[in-house]
Amino acid sequence: MKKYINLFFVLFLTSSLLFVSCSDDDDDNDDDGGNTDVKNYYYMSEGSYRIMMNEDSDNKTTYDSVAVTGIEADKDGKEAVVMSSFTSDTDGSFSDVSTNNYYSADGKKLYVHADFFSAQMQAISDIVDLGLTFENWYLVADEDGSSWNIYTKALTDQVVNYDIFSFTITGNFTIQGTNGGTETITVNGKDHEALKMNFSLGMKDADVSLATADGKLNLNTEITNYFVDGIGIVKTKTSAAHLKVELSALGQTQELINEEILGGSTSTLIRTNLPMTE
């Protein structure tokens, strides 16, 4: 059965790019020059929460409740905010904690702890096991950046089993972030100027070997996140993850695999205890 990307990354996008640590409110920022119009796209305070409605490409609807539940003074060298995620199939109570994850802010940059990636990447590893490992912290948001590398893993002769096929791949798995500027979007009937952040994940033109044939592998998905000043994330759109493997032999190129392996989804803010005013 096809799995959906919201099992793999939507919680990451609805919880990791939300806030600037409360301690930043008291810091002097020389770069701001006393400008009171400085935007705060990621802010969430301890005790705040949001409920996101997730719709996948098969029109199944679930709900995630993401709350700031505490602060850890030293998590692998950084002060970390603890985010607790709850999931429900109905827009009702969220009694069971699904996951606890850790995030750390540094000015206009936001980092996610490796524990999150290790757990959430299991969804894609169940389909295509790339042997990915994660350590410490990763930059997941940079308001002033244009593009940045979040993660790169070089794979050499990595054995991959997919469906009835077994092959080796050599190439880089990457997670790349880009700042998409601002865009007006409508949430709950209100227009907001939102900051867009885009993510591309996967492998491009990785070398593939299968028996006596060689070829190329491409694996990709795209994610777009929308953030509003003083609220945080309000929407996440995730494309389906697509896997394509082409083999060449005797001057001929043949598609071995060309299919969607994880369905896409849209996650939209429907309720929060932060004021949704423009």
C-alpha positions as CSV (number, residue, x, y, z in Angstrom):
1,M,0.0,0.0,0.0
2,K,1.3,3.4,-0.9
3,K,2.4,5.5,2.0
4,Y,2.0,9.3,2.2
5,I,4.6,11.9,2.6
6,N,2.8,13.4,5.6
7,L,3.9,10.4,7.6
8,F,7.5,11.3,6.7
9,F,7.8,15.1,6.7
10,V,4.7,17.0,7.3
11,L,5.1,16.9,11.1
12,F,8.6,18.2,10.5
13,L,7.2,21.1,8.5
14,T,4.4,21.8,10.9
15,S,6.5,21.7,14.0
16,S,10.1,22.6,13.2
17,L,9.8,25.9,11.3
18,L,7.5,27.6,13.8
19,F,9.2,29.8,16.3
20,V,12.2,31.7,17.6
21,S,13.2,30.7,21.2
22,C,11.6,32.8,23.8
23,S,15.0,33.8,25.1
24,D,15.6,35.7,21.8
25,D,13.0,38.3,22.9
26,D,15.4,39.7,25.5
27,D,18.5,39.8,23.3
28,D,19.9,43.0,21.7
29,N,20.2,42.5,17.9
30,D,22.5,45.1,16.4
31,D,21.4,44.1,12.9
32,D,17.9,45.2,13.6
33,G,19.0,48.8,14.4
34,G,15.9,49.2,16.6
35,N,13.6,48.5,13.7
36,T,10.2,47.6,15.2
37,D,9.0,46.2,11.9
38,V,11.4,43.2,12.0
39,K,9.3,40.1,11.1
40,N,9.0,37.1,13.4
41,Y,7.8,34.3,11.2
42,Y,8.7,31.4,13.5
43,Y,7.7,32.5,17.0
44,M,5.8,30.3,19.3
45,S,5.9,30.6,23.1
46,E,5.8,27.8,25.7
47,G,2.3,26.7,26.1
48,S,1.2,27.7,22.6
49,Y,-0.3,25.2,20.2
50,R,-1.7,24.8,16.7
51,I,-3.9,22.3,15.0
52,M,-3.2,21.4,11.4
53,M,-5.6,19.6,9.0
54,N,-3.8,17.2,6.7
55,E,-5.3,16.1,3.4
56,D,-3.5,13.5,1.3
57,S,-3.9,12.7,-2.4
58,D,-6.5,10.1,-1.7
59,N,-8.6,12.7,0.2
60,K,-8.0,11.2,3.6
61,T,-8.0,13.8,6.4
62,T,-6.1,13.6,9.6
63,Y,-5.2,16.3,12.2
64,D,-2.0,17.1,14.0
65,S,-1.8,19.1,17.2
66,V,1.7,20.5,17.8
67,A,2.4,22.2,21.2
68,V,5.5,23.8,22.8
69,T,5.8,21.8,26.0
70,G,9.1,22.8,27.5
71,I,12.8,23.8,27.2
72,E,15.9,21.7,27.7
73,A,18.9,23.7,28.7
74,D,21.5,21.6,26.9
75,K,20.7,19.2,24.1
76,D,24.0,18.3,22.4
77,G,25.3,21.8,22.9
78,K,22.2,23.9,22.2
79,E,19.3,25.1,24.3
80,A,16.3,23.3,22.8
81,V,12.6,23.9,22.8
82,V,10.6,20.7,23.2
83,M,7.7,20.2,20.7
84,S,5.1,17.5,21.4
85,S,3.0,16.3,18.5
86,F,-0.3,14.6,18.8
87,T,-2.3,13.0,16.0
88,S,-6.0,12.3,15.6
89,D,-8.3,11.0,12.8
90,T,-11.0,13.4,13.9
91,D,-11.0,17.1,14.7
92,G,-11.4,16.3,18.4
93,S,-9.2,15.6,21.4
94,F,-5.5,14.7,21.2
95,S,-4.8,12.6,24.2
96,D,-1.8,10.5,23.2
97,V,1.6,12.0,22.5
98,S,2.9,10.8,19.1
99,T,6.4,12.3,19.3
100,N,8.6,14.7,21.2
101,N,11.1,16.7,19.1
102,Y,13.8,19.3,19.8
103,Y,14.4,22.7,18.1
104,S,16.9,25.5,18.7
105,A,16.8,29.1,17.5
106,D,19.8,31.3,16.7
107,G,18.7,34.7,15.6
108,K,16.8,34.2,12.3
109,K,18.0,30.6,11.9
110,L,16.3,27.5,13.2
111,Y,17.8,24.1,13.8
112,V,16.2,20.7,14.2
113,H,17.8,17.9,16.2
114,A,18.9,14.6,14.5
115,D,16.5,12.5,16.6
116,F,13.6,13.8,14.5
117,F,15.2,13.0,11.2
118,S,16.2,9.5,12.4
119,A,12.6,8.7,13.3
120,Q,10.8,10.4,10.5
121,M,13.0,9.1,7.7
122,Q,11.9,5.6,8.6
123,A,8.9,6.1,6.4
124,I,11.0,6.4,3.2
125,S,13.5,3.8,4.5
126,D,10.7,1.3,4.7
127,I,10.3,1.7,0.9
128,V,13.8,2.5,-0.3
129,D,16.5,1.9,2.4
130,L,19.4,4.3,1.7
131,G,21.2,3.7,5.0
132,L,20.9,7.3,6.0
133,T,22.2,8.4,9.4
134,F,21.8,11.8,11.3
135,E,23.9,13.4,14.0
136,N,23.4,16.5,16.3
137,W,21.7,19.6,14.7
138,Y,20.6,20.6,11.2
139,L,19.7,24.1,9.9
140,V,16.1,24.0,8.6
141,A,15.2,27.7,8.3
142,D,17.2,30.8,7.4
143,E,15.2,33.9,7.0
144,D,18.0,35.9,5.5
145,G,19.5,33.1,3.4
146,S,18.7,32.5,-0.3
147,S,19.6,28.8,-0.3
148,W,21.4,26.4,2.0
149,N,22.2,22.7,2.3
150,I,20.5,21.0,5.1
151,Y,21.9,17.5,4.7
152,T,24.1,15.6,2.3
153,K,24.9,11.9,2.5
154,A,27.4,10.3,0.0
155,L,26.4,6.8,-0.9
156,T,28.8,4.4,-2.5
157,D,27.6,1.0,-3.8
158,Q,24.7,1.2,-1.5
159,V,22.5,-2.0,-2.0
160,V,18.9,-1.1,-2.5
161,N,16.0,-3.5,-2.6
162,Y,12.8,-2.2,-4.2
163,D,9.8,-4.4,-5.1
164,I,11.4,-7.3,-6.9
165,F,14.6,-5.4,-7.8
166,S,17.9,-5.3,-6.1
167,F,20.6,-2.9,-7.3
168,T,23.5,-0.7,-6.1
169,I,23.6,3.1,-6.2
170,T,26.4,5.6,-5.9
171,G,25.5,9.3,-5.5
172,N,24.4,11.9,-3.0
173,F,21.2,12.1,-1.1
174,T,20.5,15.8,-0.3
175,I,18.1,18.0,1.5
176,Q,18.3,21.5,0.1
177,G,16.4,24.6,1.4
178,T,15.6,27.8,-0.5
179,N,13.9,31.1,0.6
180,G,11.0,31.8,-1.8
181,G,10.3,35.3,-0.7
182,T,6.7,36.4,0.3
183,E,3.3,35.6,-1.1
184,T,-0.3,36.5,-0.1
185,I,-2.3,33.4,0.9
186,T,-5.7,32.9,2.4
187,V,-6.1,30.9,5.6
188,N,-9.5,30.6,7.4
189,G,-10.9,33.3,5.2
190,K,-8.2,35.8,6.0
191,D,-5.4,37.1,3.7
192,H,-1.9,37.0,5.1
193,E,1.5,38.0,3.7
194,A,3.5,34.7,4.1
195,L,7.1,33.9,3.9
196,K,7.7,30.9,1.6
197,M,10.4,28.3,2.2
198,N,11.0,25.5,-0.2
199,F,12.7,22.2,0.3
200,S,13.9,19.6,-2.2
201,L,14.8,16.2,-1.1
202,G,16.3,13.2,-2.9
203,M,18.9,12.1,-5.3
204,K,19.7,13.3,-8.8
205,D,21.3,11.2,-11.5
206,A,22.8,8.7,-9.1
207,D,24.7,5.8,-10.7
208,V,22.9,2.5,-10.7
209,S,24.2,-1.0,-11.3
210,L,21.9,-4.0,-11.8
211,A,23.5,-7.3,-13.0
212,T,25.1,-6.5,-16.4
213,A,23.3,-3.1,-16.9
214,D,24.1,0.3,-15.6
215,G,22.0,3.4,-15.4
216,K,20.7,6.4,-13.4
217,L,18.4,6.9,-10.4
218,N,16.4,9.9,-9.6
219,L,14.4,10.3,-6.3
220,N,12.7,13.6,-5.5
221,T,10.0,15.4,-3.6
222,E,9.3,19.1,-3.2
223,I,7.9,20.8,-0.1
224,T,6.6,24.4,0.2
225,N,6.0,26.0,3.6
226,Y,4.1,29.3,4.4
227,F,4.8,31.3,7.5
228,V,3.0,34.4,8.8
229,D,4.6,37.1,11.1
230,G,3.6,36.5,14.8
231,I,1.8,33.2,14.0
232,G,4.3,30.8,12.5
233,I,3.5,28.2,9.9
234,V,0.0,28.3,8.4
235,K,0.3,25.9,5.4
236,T,2.6,23.1,4.0
237,K,2.2,21.7,0.5
238,T,4.1,18.5,-0.3
239,S,4.4,16.9,-3.7
240,A,4.4,13.2,-4.2
241,A,7.8,11.5,-3.9
242,H,8.8,10.0,-7.2
243,L,11.3,7.3,-8.0
244,K,12.8,6.7,-11.5
245,V,15.4,4.2,-12.5
246,E,16.7,3.9,-16.1
247,L,19.1,1.3,-17.3
248,S,21.3,1.3,-20.4
249,A,22.6,-1.8,-22.2
250,L,23.7,-2.4,-25.7
251,G,23.0,1.2,-26.7
252,Q,19.4,1.0,-25.5
253,T,17.8,2.8,-22.5
254,Q,15.0,1.2,-20.6
255,E,12.9,2.4,-17.7
256,L,13.1,-0.1,-14.8
257,I,11.0,1.9,-12.3
258,N,9.0,5.1,-12.9
259,E,6.4,5.6,-10.2
260,E,5.1,7.5,-7.2
261,I,6.3,5.9,-3.9
262,L,4.9,8.3,-1.4
263,G,1.7,10.3,-1.9
264,G,1.6,14.1,-1.5
265,S,-0.3,16.1,1.0
266,T,-1.4,19.6,2.1
267,S,-1.4,20.6,5.8
268,T,-3.3,23.8,6.8
269,L,-3.6,25.6,10.1
270,I,-7.2,25.5,11.3
271,R,-6.9,26.5,15.0
272,T,-4.3,28.1,17.3
273,N,-4.2,29.9,20.7
274,L,-2.2,32.7,19.0
275,P,-4.2,35.6,17.6
276,M,-4.6,35.3,13.8
277,T,-4.6,39.0,13.0
278,E,-2.8,40.7,10.1
